[in-house]
Amino acid sequence: MAISTDSEHSHRAWIKGDLGKLKFPLASDRTRAASRDYGVLIEDEGIALRGLFIIDPEGSVRYSVVHDLGIGRSVDETIRVLKALQTGGLCPIDWNEGDELL
């Protein structure tokens, strides 16, 4: 799921534009409650930093990274971390799928 402080109207424009059709839900956080709860809201500006959170089925945050507004996120790194979490083991630095666990 993706959440942004932008309106549903902005989301529709993104999807019709460069973003294209998504394979996951896109929610609007107009109240900024989710942004505040996850510690990414810049209160005085009413905008959120770029936060990424992997949450397990029990609702625990297993991974989080927050970037400044001018920095994009790495899809490859997110997938690598998700696969590492799914091993249930101890993964060494720069671990990739198929590598040995510690």
N, C-alpha and C positions, 0 to 999 in steps of 0.2 A: 504494500500500500504506500502511496505517496501522499503527503499532506503539505499544503502550502497555505500561507496567510492570504493569498490572493482569492478573489471571488470565483464563483462557479462560471461567471461570464468570461473571466480571464482564462480559466482552464479550457473552456470550449474554444477560445481563440488559439490557444497553444496547440490543441489537438488538431484543429483545422489547418494550422500553419506548419511550422517545422517539426513539432513533436510527433504528429501523426497518431494513429490509433494505438492505445495502450493495452497491454495484456494484464493489467492490474488496476485496482481502484485508485482514483485520484480524489482526495477529499479536501474541502475548504475549511480552514481553521480561522474563520473570520473573527471569532471571539478571542483567538490567540491562547485559548486554554491549553491545548496540546503543546504548543510551542513553549509556553510558560512551564508546564509540567516537566518537559524534557530538558529544560535549561538552555534553550537556544534562542529565546526571545530577546531582542534588543528593545527593552521597554520604551525608552524615550523616542525611538524611531518607529515602533509598531511593526517591525519586520523581524524575520527569523534568520539566524545563521543557517548554513547548510549542514544539517545533522542527518546522520544515518544510524539507525538502530536495528540490530538483529535481536528479535524477541522470541524466546522459546514458547512452546505450546502452553507452559504453565504461567506465562506472563512475565518471566524474568528477563531483564536486558542482559544478553550474553556478550554483546559487542556494541560499542558506540564510538563514533568519530564525528567531530564537529569541525567544520572548515569555515574560514572567513568567507565573506560573500564573493570575493574575487577568485576563489579556488574551487575547481570542479572536483568531483569524486571519481575514483577508479572502479569501474564495473568489474574488471578482472580481479582486483584486490578484494572486493566484496564477495565475489564468488569463491575465491581462494579461502577466505576466512570462514564462510558458511560451510564449505566442504571440510575444513579443519574441525569446526565445531561438531559436525556430524560424525566424525571418526570416534568421538568419545574418548580419545586418547590425548597424549601429550605431544604436540607437534613442535619440532624445532624451528628456529628462525628460517625464514624463506621456504618453509615446507610447501610442497605442492602435492596434489592428488597422485597417489602411487608411491610417494616417498615413504621411508620407514618412520615410524613413531619412536619417541624416546622411551 
